[in-house]
Amino acid sequence: MSRIVVIGATGHVGSYLIPRLVEAGHNVVAVSRGIRDPYRTDAAWQHVERVALDRDAGDADGSFAPAIAGLGADIVVDMMCFTEDSAAQLVEALRGRVDLLVSCGTIWVHGTAVAVPTTETDARRPFGEYGVGKAAIEKLLLAES
Ligand SMILES: NC(=O)c1ccc[n+]([C@@H]2O[C@H](COP(=O)([O-])OP(=O)(O)OC[C@H]3O[C@@H](n4cnc5c(N)ncnc54)[C@H](OP(=O)(O)O)[C@@H]3O)[C@@H](O)[C@H]2O)c1
């Protein structure tokens, strides 16, 4: 059993991920602002510790990453990272304190697909704030790995 902190836990992905982690026997901490409820009701949520934090505000004043580090996770799953600076703050705060940091990326790091299926080894030509930001996060995390 691991203590797993999921940042952005009640969205498209987290709504389904959290119950699966609980059912797998993990101690799960769900971080979000507390504005959205999970898409599906599931009894597993009764066993989840909910923590209200705002990533944007906390990144701006430097409090978010230390707050995540203070949750004492073995594993952090980051579903809500969109800038290199945000990723770097989290990496620094978690360095040496967790076994694993999982960051959710996107196929948009590749830009316009030139082959289907696009694989991880294909060229990265991201465009737009979202794709460029996710590609920068990926580069940072791969260099740290
Ligand atoms: N959905 C897709 O089709 C798709 C495709 C490719 C990649 N991805 C990637 O998957 C990841 C997760 O996406 P998703 O679709 O699951 O997201 P989502 O449905 O937008 O869910 C966002 C989650 O983060 C929380 N949140 C939003 N703003 C926050 C903030 N400032 N501070 C703390 N929590 C915040 C939301 O709850 P509150 O509003 O209550 O805070 C919610 O739990 C992203 O990194 C995205 O790039 C998604």
The ligand as a Tripos MOL2 file, in Angstrom:
@<TRIPOS>MOLECULE
LIG
   48    52     1     0     0
SMALL
NO_CHARGES

@<TRIPOS>ATOM
      1 N1         -9.3250   15.3030  -20.6310 N.am      1 LIG1
      2 C1         -8.6260   15.0660  -21.7410 C.2       1 LIG1
      3 O1         -9.1810   14.8040  -22.8280 O.2       1 LIG1
      4 C2         -7.1210   15.0760  -21.6910 C.ar      1 LIG1
      5 C3         -6.4130   14.6840  -22.8180 C.ar      1 LIG1
      6 C4         -5.0310   14.6760  -22.7620 C.ar      1 LIG1
      7 C5         -4.3910   15.0620  -21.6040 C.ar      1 LIG1
      8 N2         -5.1020   15.4610  -20.5460 N.ar      1 LIG1
      9 C6         -4.3920   15.8830  -19.3490 C.3       1 LIG1
     10 O2         -4.9590   15.2480  -18.2250 O.3       1 LIG1
     11 C7         -4.7710   16.0550  -17.0730 C.3       1 LIG1
     12 C8         -6.0500   16.0940  -16.2860 C.3       1 LIG1
     13 O3         -7.0460   16.5240  -17.1350 O.3       1 LIG1
     14 P1         -8.5630   16.3290  -16.7910 P.3       1 LIG1
     15 O4         -9.2220   16.3480  -18.1120 O.co2     1 LIG1
     16 O5         -8.7790   15.2110  -15.8290 O.co2     1 LIG1
     17 O6         -8.8250   17.7280  -16.0170 O.3       1 LIG1
     18 P2        -10.1890   18.3660  -15.5970 P.3       1 LIG1
     19 O7        -11.3530   17.5030  -15.9530 O.co2     1 LIG1
     20 O8        -10.1740   19.7830  -16.0710 O.co2     1 LIG1
     21 O9        -10.0760   18.3400  -14.0020 O.3       1 LIG1
     22 C9         -9.3750   19.3010  -13.3330 C.3       1 LIG1
     23 C10        -9.1820   18.8790  -11.8750 C.3       1 LIG1
     24 O10        -8.2470   19.7620  -11.2610 O.3       1 LIG1
     25 C11        -8.9110   20.5610  -10.2680 C.3       1 LIG1
     26 N3         -8.3890   21.9130  -10.4390 N.ar      1 LIG1
     27 C12        -8.6270   22.7760  -11.4580 C.ar      1 LIG1
     28 N4         -7.9540   23.9100  -11.2650 N.ar      1 LIG1
     29 C13        -7.2660   23.7560  -10.1030 C.ar      1 LIG1
     30 C14        -6.3930   24.5950   -9.3480 C.ar      1 LIG1
     31 N5         -6.0850   25.8340   -9.7550 N.pl3     1 LIG1
     32 N6         -5.8610   24.1160   -8.2170 N.ar      1 LIG1
     33 C15        -6.1610   22.8590   -7.7760 C.ar      1 LIG1
     34 N7         -6.9850   22.0200   -8.4310 N.ar      1 LIG1
     35 C16        -7.5290   22.4760   -9.5850 C.ar      1 LIG1
     36 C17       -10.4100   20.4220  -10.5420 C.3       1 LIG1
     37 O11       -11.2060   20.5060   -9.3820 O.3       1 LIG1
     38 P3        -11.6430   21.9680   -8.8090 P.3       1 LIG1
     39 O12       -12.2440   22.7280   -9.9660 O.co2     1 LIG1
     40 O13       -12.6260   21.6300   -7.7280 O.co2     1 LIG1
     41 O14       -10.4000   22.6000   -8.2930 O.co2     1 LIG1
     42 C18       -10.4410   18.9830  -11.0430 C.3       1 LIG1
     43 O15       -10.3160   18.0830   -9.9480 O.3       1 LIG1
     44 C19        -4.2740   17.4060  -17.5690 C.3       1 LIG1
     45 O16        -2.8940   17.5010  -17.2710 O.3       1 LIG1
     46 C20        -4.5070   17.3600  -19.0560 C.3       1 LIG1
     47 O17        -3.5120   18.0940  -19.7430 O.3       1 LIG1
     48 C21        -6.4610   15.4720  -20.5480 C.ar      1 LIG1
@<TRIPOS>BOND
     1     1     2 1
     2     2     3 2
     3     2     4 1
     4     4     5 ar
     5     4    48 ar
     6     5     6 ar
     7     6     7 ar
     8     7     8 ar
     9     8     9 1
    10     8    48 ar
    11     9    10 1
    12     9    46 1
    13    10    11 1
    14    11    12 1
    15    11    44 1
    16    12    13 1
    17    13    14 1
    18    14    15 2
    19    14    16 1
    20    14    17 1
    21    17    18 1
    22    18    19 2
    23    18    20 1
    24    18    21 1
    25    21    22 1
    26    22    23 1
    27    23    24 1
    28    23    42 1
    29    24    25 1
    30    25    26 1
    31    25    36 1
    32    26    27 ar
    33    26    35 ar
    34    27    28 ar
    35    28    29 ar
    36    29    30 ar
    37    29    35 ar
    38    30    31 1
    39    30    32 ar
    40    32    33 ar
    41    33    34 ar
    42    34    35 ar
    43    36    37 1
    44    36    42 1
    45    37    38 1
    46    38    39 2
    47    38    40 1
    48    38    41 1
    49    42    43 1
    50    44    45 1
    51    44    46 1
    52    46    47 1
@<TRIPOS>SUBSTRUCTURE
     1 LIG1         1 GROUP 0 **** ****
